[in-house]
Amino acid sequence: MQNINTNERALDFLWEHLSWPEIEERLKVVDMAILPCGAIEQHGPHLPVDIDYFDARHLAIEVARACSDPKPFVLPPIPFGVSYHHQDFKGTISVTNEALSRFVYDLGMSLAHNGIRKLLILNGHGDNAPTLNFAAQMINRDAHIFVCVDTGETSDEDLYKLAETPNDIHAGEIETSTTLAVRPHMVRMDRAVDEIPKFGSSYLDFTSAHGLPWYVRTHKISKSGVIGAPSRANVKKGRQMWDIMVEHLVKFIEDIKSSKLEDLHQRRY
């Protein structure tokens, strides 16, 4: 993994760092973009509120860096998400499902107008998923481009093999490990608290392969805002997790980057 202080002026796949003629030229050879989407919300007493925002952007950059040329565009990240369930903890900033879906829809339509034909929405916050999937459907319906949302589907199965903690979904072993790996100065382990919830049915377990999606305000199942065990986090584990996420997404992008849109649609539908 590259140090996060790498000079980003060398990253010519960042949309916001290019001039319009540069973007026009790159669009002649690559028609794929990554849109990171995160959240600003509480992550327990030991992590900053920018985890989902930072991680989505960091992952997008690392993935694009590892891709073959021509690399996909990386768009400026969306910082805010659907985080009402964390609002009992200060620092959380939430937007409505309607606002986020409309915003992402408008971005997708504008990207299609520019010439983007394949859009990966890289979601760093699990509870954005229903909203982002809805927006992706609407973009596909109206712009007729390939749109997909990754909320960890490409890597979660492998990440959970490294984690020791059941129901570790928020500010726990996984997110604390990945933060220790790239921003150790942002972690206050002296403040970390373990809270591992147990539910009345295994179908409610967040990390169960047979679990159902369901919704709850965080303060009802966690006093600290942590859902997991940050005490089990370490740098080595975090680096392995980043490598897994990057590897899977690079494979996915390489699969579709050079494919014709018609071929993708044929395989998908």
Secondary structure, DSSP 8 states (H G I E B T S, - for coil): ---TTS-GGG-TTBGGGS-HHHHHHHTTT--EEEEEE--B--BTTTB-TTHHHHHHHHHHHHHHHHS-SS--EE---B--B--GGGTTSTT-BB--HHHHHHHHHHHHHHHHHHT--EEEEEESSGGGHHHHHHHHHHHHHHH--EEEEESSTTTHHHHHHH---TT--BSSHHHHHHHHHH-GGG--GGG---B----SSGGG-TT-TT-------GGGT-SSS-BB-GGG--HHHHHHHHHHHHHHHHHHHHHHHTS-HHHHHHHH-
